[in-house]
Amino acid sequence: MERERFFPEAFDKTRQDNMGIPNTEDEQPSGTTKNIEKLVKEGGIDIARADGLKALAKKLGITLGKNIRENEGALTKLCPDFPRLQREAKAAKKKDQESQKAQDKETKKKACWAKNSEQVSAVAKRTGVRLTPGELQTKQWRKGQSWYKNGKYCECEIHQRGLLEKVVDQPVLKTKLRINKKTHVMQKLSEPLTRKGGFDWTEDFDGIFHAGEARYLIDFKSIVEGGGAQTRSIREINDFIEAQFNYLLNNPKDTKTRFANLLDGEILYKYTAGNYYGQCGASLLDIYDDTKYGDVKKRVYIGDMLGFAYKYVREPDITSS
């Protein structure tokens, strides 16, 4: 440190010598810029990466240290055009990555439509509604929909309700029915937090309709992007679904109730079918594996609108399909 303070030029020269960098104009090899550019463009060396810098230095016959910034500085001294070449390399790499990402996204989209083509066609034939698989409902997709404004007017729930009404060919009315998570009773209740024990109650169901003797209680949800708030919402959905299973288990005389959790959006797809069948993480469908619920699980639907619609158009009572 003392030597560096009092003899900075000598220190810089020593460091250059140790790193194998020429110290004078006369010592610089001829055609360095041209050689580096050729190596970068034709030699397949990625100078946007640390290992690419080392590979370049090796080709040039010089030794670099472990500090990336010092290495970049050393190569700049050797070749003043190096920063430009590196910027171009990083820009090209970013462009290639974005192009590959877009290509992968398009491939995934086509594969998803192909996978769901039977369901989409069957629902469209019976109802005249062409539903988009939840897996493909992304943030960009939602922004491009004519019905979407800014997410502050419950547009997603309104849209889902409208689609379901076309599928079931009847109004899907709002309801104040809730489930008590401790006593497993269900009743109409507004503003539960104004009373003692209010936190024991679930949210209310978003809709209700009947098909024959079956009574369907609906939960509409749409999550198209990840984040802390969205993760908390998914946890609440999981608690709500568990309350539905426990209600059916503890109320065997109620044989008419069916629950349909219509969960759209690529994030909810990930935490339902995506993770469950891919066996790669937590899923809202994991509750189906709990043997204590027995036949109860047949009366609870968990998935996107398309999946439910496909079941419903084949058999209005989902326990039969």
C-alpha positions as CSV (number, residue, x, y, z in Angstrom):
1,M,0.0,0.0,0.0
2,E,2.9,2.4,0.8
3,R,4.5,1.7,-2.5
4,E,1.2,2.4,-4.3
5,R,0.8,5.7,-2.5
6,F,4.2,7.1,-3.1
7,F,5.1,5.5,-6.4
8,P,1.8,5.1,-8.3
9,E,3.4,5.0,-11.7
10,A,5.8,2.3,-10.7
11,F,2.9,0.4,-9.1
12,D,0.8,0.6,-12.2
13,K,3.8,-0.5,-14.3
14,T,4.4,-3.5,-12.0
15,R,0.7,-4.5,-12.1
16,Q,0.8,-4.2,-15.9
17,D,3.9,-6.3,-16.1
18,N,2.3,-9.0,-13.8
19,M,-0.8,-9.1,-16.0
20,G,1.2,-9.3,-19.2
21,I,0.0,-5.9,-20.6
22,P,2.3,-3.9,-22.8
23,N,3.4,-0.6,-21.2
24,T,4.3,1.6,-24.1
25,E,3.0,2.4,-27.5
26,D,6.1,0.7,-29.1
27,E,5.3,-2.6,-27.3
28,Q,1.7,-2.9,-28.5
29,P,1.3,-5.6,-31.1
30,S,0.3,-4.3,-34.5
31,G,-3.3,-4.8,-35.6
32,T,-4.6,-5.4,-32.0
33,T,-8.1,-3.9,-32.6
34,K,-8.5,-5.8,-35.8
35,N,-7.3,-9.0,-34.2
36,I,-9.7,-8.6,-31.2
37,E,-12.6,-7.8,-33.4
38,K,-11.9,-10.8,-35.5
39,L,-11.7,-13.1,-32.5
40,V,-14.9,-11.7,-31.0
41,K,-16.9,-11.9,-34.2
42,E,-15.5,-15.0,-35.8
43,G,-13.9,-16.9,-33.0
44,G,-17.1,-17.4,-31.0
45,I,-15.7,-15.6,-27.9
46,D,-18.4,-14.0,-25.7
47,I,-16.7,-11.0,-24.2
48,A,-19.9,-10.2,-22.3
49,R,-18.9,-12.9,-19.9
50,A,-16.0,-13.2,-17.5
51,D,-14.8,-16.5,-19.0
52,G,-15.0,-14.9,-22.4
53,L,-12.5,-12.2,-21.3
54,K,-10.1,-14.9,-20.2
55,A,-10.6,-16.8,-23.4
56,L,-9.8,-13.6,-25.4
57,A,-6.7,-12.9,-23.2
58,K,-5.5,-16.5,-23.8
59,K,-5.8,-16.0,-27.6
60,L,-3.9,-12.8,-27.4
61,G,-1.2,-14.4,-25.3
62,I,-1.7,-12.3,-22.1
63,T,-2.5,-13.2,-18.5
64,L,-5.4,-11.6,-16.7
65,G,-6.2,-11.5,-13.0
66,K,-9.4,-12.3,-11.1
67,N,-11.0,-8.8,-11.0
68,I,-13.3,-8.3,-13.9
69,R,-13.1,-4.5,-13.9
70,E,-9.3,-4.6,-13.9
71,N,-9.3,-7.1,-16.7
72,E,-11.6,-4.9,-18.8
73,G,-9.4,-2.0,-18.1
74,A,-6.3,-4.0,-19.1
75,L,-7.9,-5.0,-22.4
76,T,-8.9,-1.4,-23.0
77,K,-5.3,-0.3,-22.6
78,L,-4.3,-2.9,-25.1
79,C,-7.2,-2.0,-27.4
80,P,-9.0,1.4,-27.0
81,D,-11.9,0.0,-29.1
82,F,-12.5,-2.8,-26.6
83,P,-15.4,-1.0,-24.7
84,R,-17.2,-0.5,-27.9
85,L,-16.7,-4.1,-28.9
86,Q,-17.9,-5.3,-25.5
87,R,-21.0,-3.0,-25.7
88,E,-21.9,-4.4,-29.1
89,A,-21.4,-8.0,-27.8
90,K,-23.7,-7.4,-24.8
91,A,-26.3,-5.7,-27.0
92,A,-26.2,-8.6,-29.5
93,K,-26.5,-11.2,-26.7
94,K,-29.5,-9.4,-25.2
95,K,-31.2,-9.3,-28.6
96,D,-30.5,-13.0,-29.1
97,Q,-31.9,-13.8,-25.7
98,E,-35.1,-11.7,-26.3
99,S,-35.5,-13.3,-29.7
100,Q,-35.2,-16.8,-28.2
101,K,-37.6,-16.0,-25.4
102,A,-40.2,-14.7,-27.9
103,Q,-39.7,-17.9,-30.0
104,D,-40.0,-20.1,-26.9
105,K,-43.2,-18.3,-25.9
106,E,-44.7,-18.7,-29.3
107,T,-43.8,-22.4,-29.4
108,K,-45.4,-22.8,-25.9
109,K,-48.5,-21.0,-27.0
110,K,-49.0,-23.2,-30.1
111,A,-48.4,-26.3,-28.0
112,C,-51.0,-25.2,-25.4
113,W,-53.6,-24.5,-28.1
114,A,-52.9,-27.9,-29.6
115,K,-53.2,-29.6,-26.2
116,N,-56.5,-27.9,-25.4
117,S,-58.0,-27.9,-28.9
118,E,-60.5,-30.7,-28.1
119,Q,-61.8,-28.8,-25.0
120,V,-61.9,-25.4,-26.8
121,S,-63.8,-26.9,-29.8
122,A,-66.3,-28.8,-27.7
123,V,-67.2,-25.8,-25.6
124,A,-67.4,-23.5,-28.6
125,K,-69.6,-25.9,-30.4
126,R,-72.1,-26.2,-27.5
127,T,-72.0,-22.6,-26.2
128,G,-70.6,-20.4,-29.0
129,V,-67.9,-19.2,-26.7
130,R,-64.2,-19.7,-27.5
131,L,-62.4,-19.8,-24.2
132,T,-58.7,-19.1,-23.8
133,P,-56.9,-21.7,-21.7
134,G,-55.9,-20.2,-18.3
135,E,-52.3,-21.1,-19.0
136,L,-52.2,-18.6,-21.9
137,Q,-53.8,-15.7,-19.9
138,T,-50.7,-13.6,-19.3
139,K,-50.3,-10.0,-18.2
140,Q,-49.8,-8.9,-21.8
141,W,-52.8,-11.0,-22.9
142,R,-55.0,-9.3,-20.4
143,K,-53.9,-5.8,-21.4
144,G,-54.9,-6.6,-24.9
145,Q,-58.5,-7.5,-24.0
146,S,-61.2,-5.0,-24.9
147,W,-63.0,-5.6,-21.6
148,Y,-59.9,-4.8,-19.5
149,K,-59.3,-1.2,-18.1
150,N,-56.8,-1.1,-15.3
151,G,-57.8,-3.8,-12.9
152,K,-59.5,-1.4,-10.5
153,Y,-63.1,-2.2,-11.5
154,C,-63.3,-6.0,-10.9
155,E,-63.1,-6.4,-14.7
156,C,-61.7,-10.0,-14.5
157,E,-64.5,-11.2,-12.2
158,I,-67.1,-9.5,-14.4
159,H,-65.6,-11.1,-17.5
160,Q,-65.5,-14.5,-15.9
161,R,-69.1,-14.2,-14.7
162,G,-70.2,-13.3,-18.2
163,L,-68.4,-16.3,-19.7
164,L,-69.8,-18.7,-17.2
165,E,-73.3,-17.4,-17.8
166,K,-72.9,-18.2,-21.5
167,V,-71.6,-21.7,-20.7
168,V,-74.4,-22.6,-18.2
169,D,-77.0,-20.6,-20.1
170,Q,-78.4,-18.9,-17.1
171,P,-77.6,-16.0,-14.7
172,V,-74.9,-16.6,-12.1
173,L,-76.2,-14.5,-9.2
174,K,-74.1,-13.0,-6.5
175,T,-74.4,-14.4,-3.0
176,K,-73.3,-13.7,0.6
177,L,-72.8,-17.4,1.5
178,R,-69.7,-18.1,3.6
179,I,-68.2,-21.1,5.4
180,N,-67.1,-21.0,9.0
181,K,-63.7,-22.7,9.1
182,K,-64.1,-23.9,12.7
183,T,-67.7,-25.1,12.8
184,H,-68.0,-26.0,9.1
185,V,-71.4,-24.4,8.8
186,M,-72.4,-22.3,5.8
187,Q,-74.7,-19.3,5.9
188,K,-75.4,-15.9,4.4
189,L,-73.3,-13.3,6.2
190,S,-72.4,-9.7,5.4
191,E,-69.4,-7.9,7.0
192,P,-68.3,-10.8,9.3
193,L,-65.5,-8.6,10.8
194,T,-68.1,-6.5,12.6
195,R,-68.8,-9.4,14.9
196,K,-66.8,-11.6,17.4
197,G,-65.1,-14.5,15.7
198,G,-65.3,-12.8,12.3
199,F,-62.0,-14.1,11.1
200,D,-63.3,-17.7,11.4
201,W,-65.4,-17.0,8.2
202,T,-64.2,-17.4,4.7
203,E,-64.7,-14.9,2.0
204,D,-68.2,-15.0,0.4
205,F,-68.8,-17.0,-2.8
206,D,-68.8,-14.9,-6.0
207,G,-71.7,-16.7,-7.6
208,I,-74.5,-19.3,-7.4
209,F,-76.5,-21.2,-10.0
210,H,-78.4,-24.5,-10.2
211,A,-78.3,-27.4,-12.6
212,G,-81.1,-29.8,-12.0
213,E,-80.9,-30.6,-8.3
214,A,-77.2,-29.6,-8.0
215,R,-76.4,-26.2,-6.5
216,Y,-73.1,-24.7,-7.7
217,L,-71.2,-22.1,-5.6
218,I,-68.6,-20.3,-7.6
219,D,-65.2,-18.7,-6.8
220,F,-63.8,-16.5,-9.5
221,K,-60.1,-15.7,-9.5
222,S,-57.6,-14.5,-12.1
223,I,-53.9,-14.0,-11.4
224,V,-51.6,-13.3,-14.4
225,E,-48.4,-12.1,-12.7
226,G,-46.3,-13.1,-9.7
227,G,-45.4,-11.2,-6.6
228,G,-45.8,-11.1,-2.8
229,A,-49.4,-9.9,-2.9
230,Q,-50.3,-12.6,-5.5
231,T,-48.7,-15.3,-3.3
232,R,-50.8,-14.2,-0.4
233,S,-53.9,-14.4,-2.6
234,I,-53.0,-17.9,-3.6
235,R,-52.6,-18.9,0.1
236,E,-56.1,-17.5,0.8
237,I,-57.5,-19.5,-2.2
238,N,-56.0,-22.6,-0.7
239,D,-57.6,-21.9,2.7
240,F,-60.9,-21.3,1.0
241,I,-60.7,-24.6,-0.9
242,E,-59.8,-26.5,2.2
243,A,-62.9,-25.0,3.9
244,Q,-65.0,-26.2,1.1
245,F,-63.7,-29.8,1.4
246,N,-64.2,-29.7,5.2
247,Y,-67.8,-28.4,4.8
248,L,-68.7,-31.3,2.5
249,L,-67.0,-33.8,4.8
250,N,-68.8,-32.5,7.9
251,N,-72.2,-32.0,6.3
252,P,-73.0,-35.4,4.6
253,K,-76.7,-34.6,4.4
254,D,-76.0,-31.8,1.9
255,T,-75.7,-33.8,-1.2
256,K,-76.7,-31.1,-3.6
257,T,-73.8,-28.6,-3.2
258,R,-71.0,-28.4,-5.7
259,F,-68.1,-26.0,-5.5
260,A,-66.3,-24.6,-8.6
261,N,-63.1,-22.7,-8.2
262,L,-62.5,-21.1,-11.6
263,L,-58.9,-20.0,-11.5
264,D,-57.6,-18.3,-14.6
265,G,-54.3,-16.8,-15.4
266,E,-50.8,-18.3,-16.0
267,I,-49.8,-17.9,-12.4
268,L,-52.8,-19.8,-11.1
269,Y,-52.2,-22.4,-13.8
270,K,-48.7,-22.8,-12.4
271,Y,-50.1,-23.4,-8.9
272,T,-52.7,-25.9,-10.1
273,A,-52.2,-28.2,-13.0
274,G,-48.7,-26.9,-13.9
275,N,-47.0,-27.9,-10.6
276,Y,-49.3,-30.8,-9.8
277,Y,-48.7,-32.8,-13.0
278,G,-45.2,-31.5,-13.5
279,Q,-44.4,-32.5,-9.9
280,C,-42.3,-29.4,-9.5
281,G,-43.8,-27.5,-6.6
282,A,-46.8,-26.7,-4.4
283,S,-50.3,-27.0,-6.1
284,L,-53.8,-26.2,-5.1
285,L,-54.7,-29.6,-6.4
286,D,-52.6,-31.3,-3.7
287,I,-55.7,-31.6,-1.5
288,Y,-57.0,-34.2,-3.9
289,D,-54.4,-36.6,-2.7
290,D,-55.7,-36.4,0.9
291,T,-57.5,-39.7,1.4
292,K,-59.6,-38.5,4.2
293,Y,-61.9,-36.6,1.8
294,G,-62.9,-39.8,-0.1
295,D,-65.7,-39.1,-2.6
296,V,-66.0,-35.5,-1.4
297,K,-63.3,-34.5,-3.9
298,K,-65.6,-35.2,-6.8
299,R,-67.8,-32.3,-5.8
300,V,-65.1,-29.7,-5.8
301,Y,-63.7,-28.4,-9.1
302,I,-60.3,-26.6,-9.1
303,G,-58.9,-25.3,-12.4
304,D,-59.5,-22.9,-15.2
305,M,-62.8,-21.8,-16.8
306,L,-62.1,-23.9,-19.9
307,G,-61.7,-27.1,-17.9
308,F,-64.9,-26.6,-16.0
309,A,-66.8,-25.6,-19.1
310,Y,-65.6,-28.8,-20.9
311,K,-66.9,-30.9,-18.0
312,Y,-70.2,-29.0,-17.8
313,V,-71.1,-29.2,-21.4
314,R,-70.6,-33.0,-21.3
315,E,-72.5,-33.4,-18.0
316,P,-74.1,-30.6,-16.0
317,D,-73.4,-32.5,-12.8
318,I,-69.6,-32.5,-12.6
319,T,-69.7,-35.5,-10.2
320,S,-70.8,-37.7,-13.1
321,S,-68.1,-36.5,-15.6
